[in-house]
């Protein structure tokens, strides 16, 4: 009996010690891809002249710090062939334009020349309906006990519209994003809704509505489903190899990550009552 007991103790001890051992995984490293963060956003009522684009490359699994891409040529051209140059803030991988001219309904083409390849994308700057009011419901959520916010707007008539909603909370480190289309409320009043079950009086919430294209709407649905609604940002590096609208015209098989989008947006800052 004592021998059997000793054997079981030895086996269990071995298992526990094995669980504590760190086993390194030797993962294959794919060639780095260019990551393009090119979300041109124009706040209602502002000039929209200052815009930025960030360039980096993908890294290995164990390195979560992006590699900044410097020395690239970056510009956006409108349909009248007016060129808006984006100049790098030295050694940052961030390229800024101080004289961009946003025009609703205008088509813009992004061009990036980096490491011997030319990357191109075309998109239209789309409007967004203004936020008309914010309503607070203190009996919201699945439990009926959570504070819930709704930001209302009037969807335009006789045109398909696509939206990106962003809620940023003072009590939460990351923003909530989700995309929507007006298939079931076209031409009517509708709303976005908060998705934070821990809101309490005094919390501050920034609500942004963006007007987006159908293709960006489809892209965002994939991004949100992969990243999770409360994690990540569509304006940052994508969480997986999700193909956007930017092509590598020099080497098509080596496509970049990211999306070139242009959006008018409306914003409201709300304090929970």
Secondary structure, 3 states (H helix, E strand, C coil): CHHHHHHHHHHHHHHHHHHHCCCCCCCCCCCCCEEEEEEEEEECCCCCCCEEEEEEECCCCCCCCCEECCCCEEEEEECCCCEEEEEEECCCCEEEECCCCCCCCCEEEEEEEECCEEEEEEEECECCCCEEEEEEEEEECCCCCEEEEEEEEECCCCCCCEEEEEEEECCCCCCEEEEEECCCCCCCEEEEECCCCCCCCCCEEEEEEEEECHHHHHHHHHHHHHHCCCCCCCCCCCCCCCECCCEECCCCCCCCEEEEEEEEEEEEEEECC
